[in-house]
């Protein structure tokens, strides 16, 4: 249990941020999964645009490292390009 007011505040803030980050990471995974599961190339391309945009946004906010984001975007683009 925190002994100081500032430590209590930090604990509250980190819990709040942890929940927000979990939601953002979950959304990023869902968008990625939607692109991978798309059967139609046109649909996959529109989903890809949303996914890449969201991954870039989370990269600028520090949720994922820029190299991780680049790898994820690359694999998504490669997958969409290989669709019929």
Backbone as ProteinMPNN parsed JSONL, in Angstrom:
{"seq_chain_A": "XXXXXXXXXXXXXXXXXXXXXXXXXXXXXXXXXXXXXXXXXXXXXXXXXXXXXXXXXXXXXXXXXXXXXXXXXXXXXXXXXXXX", "coords_chain_A": {"N_chain_A": [[0.837, -1.181, 0.0], [0.608, 2.196, -0.871], [2.499, 4.753, 0.77], [2.645, 7.46, 0.563], [1.023, 10.44, -0.654], [1.594, 11.12, -3.293], [2.477, 8.705, -4.313], [0.162, 7.2, -4.186], [-1.357, 8.56, -6.064], [0.171, 8.091, -8.376], [-0.193, 5.343, -8.593], [-2.938, 5.213, -9.106], [-3.02, 6.586, -11.551], [-1.404, 4.947, -13.174], [-2.894, 2.609, -13.249], [-5.164, 3.472, -14.593], [-4.049, 4.228, -17.042], [-3.05, 1.769, -17.871], [-5.396, 0.318, -18.399], [-6.438, 1.852, -20.528], [-4.397, 1.541, -22.431], [-4.536, -1.201, -22.825], [-7.01, -1.458, -24.094], [-6.479, -0.052, -26.452], [-4.402, -1.592, -27.58], [-5.811, -3.946, -27.973], [-7.691, -3.132, -29.885], [-5.964, -2.599, -31.976], [-4.997, -5.175, -32.536], [-7.403, -6.377, -33.3], [-8.078, -4.945, -35.64], [-5.935, -5.721, -37.232], [-6.387, -8.481, -37.389], [-8.82, -8.46, -38.769], [-8.008, -7.583, -41.293], [-6.361, -9.714, -42.068], [-8.208, -11.805, -42.186], [-9.905, -11.109, -44.214], [-11.436, -11.919, -47.283], [-11.918, -10.844, -49.784], [-10.141, -8.805, -52.02], [-10.499, -6.014, -52.407], [-11.99, -5.274, -50.163], [-10.142, -5.979, -48.213], [-8.159, -4.113, -48.748], [-9.349, -1.675, -47.995], [-9.712, -2.175, -45.285], [-7.069, -2.482, -44.611], [-6.074, 0.101, -44.91], [-7.312, 1.427, -42.74], [-6.209, -0.051, -40.611], [-3.422, 0.387, -40.85], [-3.318, 3.137, -40.501], [-4.21, 3.337, -37.842], [-2.225, 1.872, -36.498], [-0.02, 3.52, -37.013], [-0.822, 5.796, -35.593], [-0.813, 4.828, -32.96], [1.852, 4.313, -32.722], [3.024, 6.854, -32.732], [2.071, 7.711, -30.316], [3.47, 6.151, -28.611], [2.773, 3.571, -27.932], [3.492, 1.277, -29.321], [6.684, 0.21, -30.54], [8.544, 1.851, -33.131], [9.794, 0.169, -35.004], [8.493, -2.255, -34.604], [5.948, -1.527, -35.409], [6.478, -1.011, -38.101], [7.16, -3.583, -38.99], [4.719, -4.946, -38.593], [2.988, -3.52, -40.294], [4.223, -4.026, -42.729], [3.907, -6.823, -42.998], [1.143, -6.956, -43.169], [0.618, -5.529, -45.545], [1.973, -7.147, -47.352], [0.436, -9.467, -47.156], [-2.062, -8.57, -48.16], [-1.333, -7.901, -50.768], [-0.831, -10.42, -51.793], [-3.312, -11.523, -52.049], [-5.961, -12.817, -54.12]], "CA_chain_A": [[0.0, 0.0, 0.0], [1.433, 3.411, -0.925], [2.573, 5.513, 2.01], [2.603, 8.887, 0.26], [-0.053, 10.864, -1.556], [2.059, 11.077, -4.685], [2.535, 7.297, -4.71], [-1.233, 6.798, -4.426], [-1.766, 9.157, -7.334], [0.857, 7.367, -9.443], [-0.844, 4.033, -8.722], [-4.225, 5.452, -9.785], [-2.753, 6.956, -12.94], [-0.889, 3.811, -13.941], [-4.012, 1.681, -13.461], [-6.004, 4.084, -15.624], [-3.321, 4.142, -18.312], [-2.961, 0.356, -18.243], [-6.677, -0.03, -19.019], [-6.535, 2.536, -21.822], [-3.449, 0.91, -23.349], [-5.044, -2.532, -23.142], [-8.066, -1.274, -25.096], [-5.856, 0.36, -27.715], [-3.707, -2.757, -28.127], [-6.845, -4.877, -28.419], [-8.241, -2.604, -31.137], [-4.942, -2.777, -32.998], [-5.017, -6.594, -32.894], [-8.653, -6.654, -34.012], [-7.956, -4.402, -36.993], [-4.991, -6.581, -37.936], [-7.078, -9.745, -37.645], [-9.817, -8.221, -39.812], [-7.312, -7.539, -42.585], [-5.89, -11.059, -42.389], [-9.333, -12.703, -42.449], [-10.68, -10.641, -45.367], [-11.282, -12.774, -48.463], [-11.981, -9.989, -50.964], [-8.984, -7.897, -52.039], [-10.943, -4.625, -52.235], [-12.35, -5.111, -48.752], [-8.89, -6.048, -47.461], [-7.428, -2.855, -48.931], [-9.962, -0.634, -47.157], [-9.384, -2.521, -43.902], [-5.635, -2.23, -44.459], [-5.899, 1.543, -44.729], [-7.681, 1.737, -41.358], [-5.266, -0.692, -39.698], [-2.129, 1.077, -40.934], [-3.511, 4.448, -39.889], [-4.293, 3.168, -36.391], [-0.897, 1.459, -36.03], [0.817, 4.726, -37.021], [-1.254, 6.664, -34.498], [-0.353, 4.246, -31.703], [3.311, 4.442, -32.702], [3.364, 8.215, -32.318], [1.73, 7.85, -28.899], [4.408, 5.359, -27.828], [2.203, 2.286, -27.517], [4.354, 0.263, -29.932], [7.933, 0.733, -31.083], [8.411, 2.146, -34.569], [10.191, -1.0, -35.794], [7.398, -3.213, -34.481], [4.882, -1.02, -36.276], [6.909, -1.212, -39.485], [7.044, -5.018, -39.282], [3.298, -5.298, -38.684], [2.439, -2.927, -41.519], [4.816, -4.74, -43.852], [3.275, -8.135, -43.149], [-0.234, -6.734, -43.623], [0.66, -5.144, -46.959], [2.377, -8.346, -48.086], [-0.731, -10.355, -47.184], [-3.077, -8.005, -49.064], [-0.821, -8.003, -52.136], [-0.896, -11.814, -52.236], [-4.699, -11.943, -52.252], [-6.411, -12.967, -55.502]], "C_chain_A": [[0.884, 1.248, 0.0], [1.355, 4.215, 0.374], [2.421, 7.013, 1.784], [1.484, 9.196, -0.717], [0.363, 10.736, -3.01], [2.122, 9.634, -5.19], [1.131, 6.759, -4.979], [-1.704, 7.306, -5.78], [-1.122, 8.413, -8.504], [0.204, 6.003, -9.672], [-2.176, 4.169, -9.447], [-4.006, 5.726, -11.263], [-2.277, 5.758, -13.764], [-1.981, 2.778, -14.196], [-4.909, 2.178, -14.587], [-5.349, 3.955, -17.001], [-3.229, 2.702, -18.803], [-4.242, -0.101, -18.936], [-6.806, 0.589, -20.409], [-5.619, 1.874, -22.844], [-3.914, -0.478, -23.758], [-6.12, -2.445, -24.219], [-7.47, -0.926, -26.457], [-5.128, -0.801, -28.384], [-4.699, -3.772, -28.68], [-7.433, -4.424, -29.75], [-7.245, -2.805, -32.275], [-4.913, -4.239, -33.47], [-6.262, -6.945, -33.694], [-8.591, -6.155, -35.447], [-7.018, -5.259, -37.839], [-5.656, -7.897, -38.327], [-8.102, -9.588, -38.758], [-9.177, -8.194, -41.197], [-6.905, -8.951, -43.0], [-7.03, -12.0, -42.77], [-10.158, -12.29, -43.664], [-10.381, -11.524, -46.578], [-11.191, -11.954, -49.748], [-10.842, -8.969, -50.914], [-9.391, -6.446, -51.811], [-11.29, -4.338, -50.777], [-11.081, -5.095, -47.893], [-8.111, -4.74, -47.574], [-8.02, -1.73, -48.096], [-9.671, -0.898, -45.684], [-7.911, -2.242, -43.613], [-5.374, -0.754, -44.186], [-6.207, 1.946, -43.283], [-6.649, 1.188, -40.374], [-3.93, 0.044, -39.679], [-2.212, 2.445, -40.27], [-3.505, 4.337, -38.363], [-2.934, 2.763, -35.81], [0.038, 2.668, -35.982], [0.472, 5.649, -35.857], [-0.742, 6.135, -33.16], [1.173, 4.307, -31.585], [3.71, 5.832, -32.234], [3.041, 8.443, -30.849], [2.603, 6.978, -28.005], [3.875, 4.019, -27.373], [3.003, 1.123, -28.089], [5.599, 0.952, -30.492], [7.803, 0.903, -32.589], [8.808, 0.963, -35.44], [9.122, -2.087, -35.752], [6.26, -2.81, -35.4], [5.234, -1.258, -37.739], [6.774, -2.675, -39.885], [5.589, -5.431, -39.457], [2.68, -4.766, -39.968], [2.955, -3.671, -42.743], [4.136, -6.085, -44.072], [1.835, -7.999, -43.62], [-0.271, -6.411, -45.114], [1.02, -6.354, -47.822], [1.195, -9.305, -48.232], [-1.774, -9.861, -48.184], [-2.616, -8.118, -50.518], [-0.897, -9.426, -52.684], [-2.322, -12.321, -52.417], [-5.027, -11.93, -53.742], [-6.606, -11.698, -56.191]], "O_chain_A": [[1.817, 1.339, 0.798], [0.295, 4.338, 0.989], [2.103, 7.752, 2.715], [1.055, 8.344, -1.496], [-0.417, 10.298, -3.855], [1.851, 9.373, -6.362], [0.934, 5.958, -5.892], [-2.357, 6.59, -6.539], [-1.783, 8.135, -9.505], [0.064, 5.562, -10.812], [-2.511, 3.347, -10.3], [-4.702, 5.182, -12.121], [-2.693, 5.577, -14.908], [-1.993, 2.138, -15.247], [-5.357, 1.4, -15.429], [-6.003, 3.62, -17.988], [-3.318, 2.442, -20.003], [-4.191, -0.817, -19.936], [-7.234, -0.076, -21.353], [-6.013, 1.667, -23.992], [-3.715, -0.891, -24.9], [-6.145, -3.255, -25.146], [-7.905, -1.444, -27.486], [-5.219, -0.982, -29.598], [-4.462, -4.383, -29.722], [-7.65, -5.242, -30.643], [-7.629, -3.139, -33.397], [-4.815, -4.502, -34.668], [-6.194, -7.716, -34.652], [-9.004, -6.858, -36.369], [-7.276, -5.494, -39.019], [-5.507, -8.368, -39.455], [-8.245, -10.475, -39.6], [-9.739, -8.72, -42.158], [-7.085, -9.337, -44.155], [-6.84, -12.898, -43.591], [-11.024, -13.047, -44.102], [-9.224, -11.838, -46.861], [-10.477, -12.322, -50.682], [-10.61, -8.343, -49.879], [-8.702, -5.719, -51.095], [-10.929, -3.295, -50.232], [-10.961, -4.297, -46.964], [-7.477, -4.307, -46.612], [-7.28, -0.915, -47.544], [-9.413, 0.033, -44.921], [-7.551, -1.821, -42.513], [-4.555, -0.405, -43.336], [-5.459, 2.712, -42.674], [-6.261, 1.868, -39.425], [-3.372, 0.296, -38.611], [-1.293, 2.861, -39.566], [-2.875, 5.142, -37.677], [-2.539, 3.255, -34.753], [0.799, 2.829, -35.028], [1.359, 6.212, -35.216], [-0.288, 6.911, -32.32], [1.715, 4.346, -30.481], [4.631, 5.977, -31.43], [3.67, 9.28, -30.201], [2.499, 7.048, -26.781], [4.473, 3.387, -26.502], [3.176, 0.1, -27.427], [5.562, 2.124, -30.867], [7.045, 0.186, -33.242], [8.226, 0.764, -36.506], [8.876, -2.76, -36.753], [5.678, -3.649, -36.087], [4.379, -1.662, -38.527], [6.325, -2.979, -40.99], [5.265, -6.185, -40.374], [1.937, -5.474, -40.649], [2.204, -3.916, -43.687], [3.823, -6.446, -45.206], [1.352, -8.833, -44.386], [-1.09, -6.955, -45.855], [0.441, -6.559, -48.889], [0.982, -9.883, -49.298], [-2.307, -10.648, -48.965], [-3.424, -8.399, -51.402], [-1.014, -9.622, -53.894], [-2.52, -13.44, -52.891], [-4.466, -11.155, -54.517], [-6.984, -11.682, -57.362]]}, "name": "protein", "num_of_chains": 1, "seq": "XXXXXXXXXXXXXXXXXXXXXXXXXXXXXXXXXXXXXXXXXXXXXXXXXXXXXXXXXXXXXXXXXXXXXXXXXXXXXXXXXXXX"}
